[in-house]
């Protein structure tokens, strides 16, 4: 073998070996019991998929700092969620798991992070065989419904549907089967007056009137070809389970479709199960049929969230009241807010398994049929109870109890 080729060949072998090792680690099986028992012993989260990462993802979800889908993988959305959690906690922001983050997350670990769920006959109703990519074919369907029970349960429990199969090997996902799932918390109930859209970090943070951060979500925000808007706008109205009006003359062209089309509602529709209409015409914050692709896909200028995050946010915004700020490139949420008041944390109480799927659903399935973009407005609900008066704020309490003596939160210059 020529000497000049020997070095590159060794390098190639090393790369392949490293990839194979990482892939093998990702495929190592673990159970719900392993997730419950997972403990942090130092350093960053393990590479690939791990019980510890799954546990951290559930705790982040409970804290109101969404990791997107719970799948057990150390990836971009989980790293961005840790960074957002550090920002709201006054910690140095690097997106790396450390003892401070772990200790603060324990304020949301009072209940098991997984649960057992028995699949009901209702979980298998209203499914469709597949969702076509072509908009003209979508328009011929009666609904953009779920394609499987696993997909429906994935949205309900904030999980990647493949992770459901991973945690339940050999168990068919059919009515009557009892499976292990994540135990996220119920949606937050509060009033959001300010939303900040961070294009650089692909995060969307929401605040109440006192400037407390309530939630922070991962998002797909525009693209190079169809960028999201700039500047300040406001929420106009909310449409639940909306139709989608495709108009190539007004927005973009999909495939060879050159005429307007009405695509029926459903979680697998182009805007998912909710549309939050903005004062900027044709722009909004909405759900997505592909939550695991948020950090890998691009949008046509709007802001995509997971369906469950979009529905949670839709319940907190107020038409004509909630402002939406699209930050300029290079400007982050930390830059826009500086050091904020102690964060408003959601309850750590997880969903409880009951006999009916309606009682357990973290993401309700609206049956209301509304038009988009010319939606029928959903009337504002009665103002939510003042969450600032909640007696116990787990994260704020943890900030004073869990950090070591002498720890000083960084100043705004460090964020």
C-alpha positions in Angstrom: 0.0 0.0 0.0 1.4 3.4 -0.9 2.6 5.3 2.2 0.8 8.4 1.2 -2.6 6.6 1.4 -1.9 4.9 4.7 -2.6 8.0 6.9 -5.9 9.0 5.3 -7.0 5.4 5.4 -6.4 5.2 9.1 -8.3 8.4 9.6 -11.2 7.0 7.6 -11.2 3.9 9.7 -11.2 6.0 12.9 -14.2 8.1 11.7 -16.1 5.0 10.7 -15.3 3.3 14.0 -16.4 6.4 16.0 -19.6 6.6 14.0 -20.3 2.9 14.5 -19.7 3.2 18.3 -22.0 6.2 18.6 -24.7 4.4 16.6 -24.3 1.3 18.8 -24.6 3.4 21.9 -27.8 5.1 20.5 -29.3 1.6 20.0 -28.6 0.3 23.5 -32.0 -0.6 25.0 -33.3 0.9 28.2 -36.7 0.9 30.0 -39.0 3.3 31.8 -37.5 1.9 35.0 -34.0 2.9 33.8 -35.3 6.4 33.1 -36.7 6.7 36.6 -33.4 5.5 38.1 -31.2 7.6 35.9 -28.9 9.9 38.0 -26.5 12.6 37.0 -22.9 12.0 37.9 -21.2 14.9 36.2 -20.2 16.1 32.7 -22.5 16.6 29.7 -25.3 14.4 28.7 -24.2 11.1 27.1 -23.9 10.9 23.3 -26.7 9.3 21.4 -29.8 8.1 23.2 -29.8 7.5 26.9 -32.2 7.1 29.9 -30.6 10.2 31.5 -31.3 12.4 28.5 -34.9 11.2 28.4 -35.3 12.1 32.1 -33.8 15.5 31.6 -36.2 16.1 28.6 -39.2 15.3 30.7 -38.1 17.6 33.5 -37.4 20.4 31.0 -40.8 19.9 29.6 -42.3 20.2 33.1 -40.4 23.4 33.8 -42.0 25.2 30.8 -38.7 25.1 28.9 -39.6 22.8 26.1 -37.1 20.3 24.6 -39.5 19.7 21.7 -40.1 16.0 21.4 -39.0 13.6 24.2 -36.9 11.0 22.4 -33.9 10.3 24.7 -31.4 11.7 22.2 -28.9 14.4 22.9 -29.5 16.8 20.1 -29.9 20.4 19.1 -33.4 21.0 20.6 -32.3 19.5 24.0 -29.2 21.6 24.0 -31.2 24.8 23.2 -33.7 23.9 26.0 -30.9 23.6 28.5 -29.5 26.9 27.4 -33.0 28.5 27.7 -33.3 27.0 31.2 -29.9 28.4 32.1 -31.0 31.8 30.8 -34.2 31.9 32.9 -32.3 30.6 36.0 -29.6 33.3 35.8 -26.9 30.7 35.0 -24.1 30.9 32.5 -25.5 29.9 29.1 -23.7 27.1 27.3 -26.4 24.5 26.8 -24.3 21.9 28.6 -25.7 19.8 31.5 -24.0 20.6 34.8 -24.7 20.2 38.5 -26.5 23.6 38.8 -28.9 22.7 36.0 -29.5 19.2 37.4 -30.2 20.4 40.9 -32.7 23.0 39.7 -34.5 20.5 37.5 -35.1 18.3 40.6 -37.8 20.8 41.7 -39.9 19.1 38.9 -39.0 15.5 39.9 -41.4 15.0 42.8 -43.5 12.7 40.6 -42.4 9.8 38.4 -41.2 11.0 35.0 -42.9 8.0 33.2 -46.3 6.3 33.6 -48.2 3.3 32.4 -51.0 3.9 29.9 -53.6 1.4 28.5 -54.5 2.2 24.9 -58.3 2.7 24.4 -60.5 1.9 21.4 -60.9 5.7 21.0 -57.2 6.0 20.4 -57.5 4.0 17.3 -60.5 5.9 15.8 -60.4 8.5 13.0 -57.0 7.5 11.6 -55.9 7.8 8.0 -53.6 5.5 6.1 -51.2 8.2 5.0 -50.8 11.9 4.4 -49.7 12.8 0.8 -47.1 15.4 0.2 -48.9 17.1 -2.7 -51.3 19.8 -1.6 -53.9 18.9 -4.3 -54.1 15.4 -3.0 -54.3 16.7 0.6 -57.3 18.9 -0.5 -59.2 15.7 -1.6 -59.0 14.2 1.9 -61.6 14.7 4.6 -59.1 15.4 7.4 -55.4 15.7 8.0 -55.7 13.1 10.8 -53.2 11.0 12.6 -51.8 8.1 10.7 -51.3 5.7 13.7 -52.1 5.3 17.3 -48.4 5.8 18.1 -48.5 9.2 16.4 -51.6 10.3 18.4 -50.0 9.1 21.7 -46.7 10.7 20.7 -48.4 14.1 20.6 -50.4 13.5 23.8 -47.3 12.6 25.8 -44.9 14.9 23.9 -42.9 12.0 22.6 -41.4 10.9 19.3 -43.5 8.0 18.2 -40.4 5.9 17.5 -39.4 6.4 21.1 -42.7 4.9 22.2 -41.8 1.7 20.3 -38.3 1.9 21.7 -39.6 1.9 25.3 -42.1 -0.9 24.6 -40.3 -3.5 22.5 -42.5 -6.4 21.4 -45.7 -4.7 22.5 -48.1 -3.9 19.7 -49.4 -0.4 19.8 -53.1 -1.4 19.7 -56.2 -0.9 21.9 -55.9 -2.9 25.1 -52.1 -2.9 25.3 -50.5 -1.2 28.3 -47.4 0.7 27.5 -44.8 3.0 29.2 -44.9 6.6 28.2 -43.4 9.9 29.4 -45.3 11.9 32.1 -45.2 15.5 31.1 -47.2 18.1 33.0 -50.5 19.6 32.0 -50.6 22.8 29.9 -49.8 26.1 31.7 -52.7 28.4 32.4 -51.6 32.0 32.4 -51.9 35.2 30.4 -49.1 36.0 27.9 -48.6 39.7 27.0 -45.2 39.5 25.2 -43.7 36.9 22.9 -40.1 37.1 21.7 -39.0 35.2 18.6 -35.2 34.5 18.5 -34.3 33.6 15.0 -30.6 32.9 15.7 -31.3 30.3 18.5 -34.6 29.2 17.1 -36.5 29.7 20.4 -39.8 31.5 21.2 -40.2 32.8 24.7 -43.4 34.1 26.3 -43.8 36.5 29.2 -46.6 37.8 31.4 -47.3 41.4 32.2 -44.8 41.5 35.0 -42.0 40.4 32.7 -41.7 36.8 34.1 -40.9 34.2 31.5 -43.7 31.6 31.4 -42.7 29.3 28.6 -39.9 28.9 26.1 -40.2 26.7 23.0 -38.0 25.4 20.2 -39.2 26.6 16.7 -38.7 26.6 13.0 -38.5 30.3 12.0 -38.6 31.1 8.3 -36.0 30.3 5.7 -33.5 32.1 3.5 -36.1 32.2 0.6 -39.1 33.1 2.7 -37.8 34.8 5.9 -39.9 35.6 8.9 -41.1 39.2 9.4 -39.1 41.7 11.4 -40.1 44.1 14.1 -43.1 44.2 16.4 -46.5 42.8 15.7 -49.4 41.6 17.8 -51.7 38.6 18.1 -55.1 39.1 16.3 -56.9 35.9 17.0 -56.6 32.1 17.4 -58.0 29.3 15.2 -58.1 25.8 16.6 -57.9 22.9 14.2 -58.0 25.2 11.2 -58.5 24.6 7.6 -55.6 25.8 5.5 -56.1 28.0 2.5 -53.3 27.5 0.0 -52.9 30.4 -2.4 -49.8 30.4 -4.7 -50.5 34.0 -5.8 -50.3 35.2 -2.3 -47.7 33.1 -0.6 -45.6 30.4 -2.1 -45.8 27.7 -4.8 -46.0 24.0 -3.7 -45.0 21.6 -6.5 -47.1 22.2 -9.6 -50.1 23.5 -7.8 -50.9 26.9 -9.3 -54.5 27.3 -8.1 -55.9 28.0 -4.6 -56.8 24.9 -2.5 -58.6 24.3 0.8 -56.8 21.7 2.8 -59.0 20.2 5.6 -58.1 20.5 9.3 -56.1 18.0 11.4 -52.8 17.6 13.3 -51.1 16.6 10.1 -52.1 19.7 8.2 -49.6 22.3 7.0 -50.1 24.4 10.1 -50.8 21.5 12.5 -53.7 21.8 15.0 -53.6 25.5 15.8 -53.0 28.9 14.1 -52.2 32.1 16.1 -52.9 34.9 13.6 -50.6 37.9 13.7 -51.2 41.5 12.6 -48.6 41.0 9.9 -50.9 39.7 7.0 -50.5 36.0 6.2 -48.0 35.3 9.1 -48.7 33.4 12.2 -47.4 31.1 14.9 -48.7 27.5 14.4 -48.2 23.8 14.9 -46.5 21.3 12.7 -47.1 17.7 11.5 -43.4 16.9 12.0 -42.3 18.0 15.5 -39.0 16.0 15.4 -38.0 18.1 12.4 -38.3 21.5 13.9 -34.5 22.1 13.9 -34.0 20.4 10.5 -36.7 22.0 8.3 -37.6 25.5 7.2 -40.9 27.3 7.1 -42.5 29.7 4.7 -41.8 32.6 7.0 -44.1 31.7 9.9 -43.1 30.3 13.3 -43.6 26.5 13.7 -43.9 24.9 17.1 -44.8 21.4 18.1 -48.6 21.0 18.1 -48.7 20.7 21.9 -46.6 23.8 22.5 -48.6 25.8 20.0 -51.9 24.7 21.7 -50.5 25.6 25.1 -49.4 29.1 23.8 -52.8 29.6 22.1 -54.5 29.2 25.4 -52.4 32.0 26.9 -52.3 34.8 24.2 -54.9 37.5 24.0 -56.0 39.2 20.7 -55.0 42.8 20.5 -53.0 42.5 23.8 -50.1 40.0 23.2 -47.2 41.6 21.3 -44.8 39.5 19.2 -41.3 40.7 18.7 -39.1 39.3 15.9 -35.5 40.0 16.9 -33.0 41.1 14.4 -30.3 38.7 13.3 -27.6 38.4 16.0 -29.9 39.7 18.8 -30.9 37.0 21.3 -33.6 36.7 23.9 -31.0 37.3 26.6 -30.0 40.6 24.8 -33.6 41.7 24.6 -34.5 41.0 28.2 -31.3 41.2 30.2 -31.7 39.9 33.7 -35.4 39.2 34.3 -37.5 38.6 37.4 -37.6 35.0 38.8 -39.2 32.7 36.3 -42.8 31.6 36.5 -42.6 27.8 36.6 -45.4 25.3 35.8 -46.5 22.8 38.3 -44.5 19.7 38.5 -47.7 17.6 38.8 -47.7 15.2 35.8 -50.7 14.0 33.8 -52.6 11.2 35.6 -53.7 8.0 33.8 -57.5 7.6 33.7 -60.0 5.5 32.0 -60.8 8.0 29.3 -58.3 9.5 26.8 -60.0 12.9 27.2 -59.0 13.2 30.8 -55.4 12.2 30.2 -54.8 14.2 26.9 -52.0 16.7 27.3 -53.0 17.9 23.8 -56.7 18.1 23.3 -58.0 17.2 19.8 -60.3 20.1 18.9 -63.3 19.2 16.8 -64.1 22.8 15.8 -63.8 23.4 12.1 -62.4 26.9 11.4 -61.2 28.6 8.2 -57.7 29.7 7.5 -56.4 32.3 6.8 -59.8 33.9 7.0 -60.5 32.2 10.4 -63.5 32.4 12.6 -62.2 34.0 15.7 -62.0 31.9 18.8 -63.4 34.2 21.6 -60.9 34.9 24.3 -61.5 32.7 27.3 -62.1 34.1 30.7 -58.8 35.5 32.1 -56.8 32.7 33.7 -56.1 32.8 37.4 -53.2 35.1 38.3 -50.4 32.6 38.3 -48.1 35.1 40.0 -50.1 34.4 43.2 -49.4 30.7 43.1 -48.1 29.9 46.6 -45.2 27.6 45.4 -42.9 28.4 42.5 -40.7 25.2 42.3 -37.9 26.8 40.2 -37.7 30.0 42.2 -37.5 28.0 45.4 -34.8 25.8 43.9 -32.8 28.8 42.8 -32.3 29.7 46.5 -32.1 26.1 47.8 -30.1 24.1 45.3 -27.2 26.3 44.3 -24.0 25.9 46.4 -23.0 28.5 49.0 -21.2 31.4 47.5 -22.6 30.9 44.0 -23.3 34.2 42.3 -25.6 34.3 39.3 -23.8 36.0 36.3 -24.5 39.6 35.3 -26.1 40.5 32.1 -22.7 40.9 30.4 -22.2 37.2 30.8 -25.5 36.3 29.1 
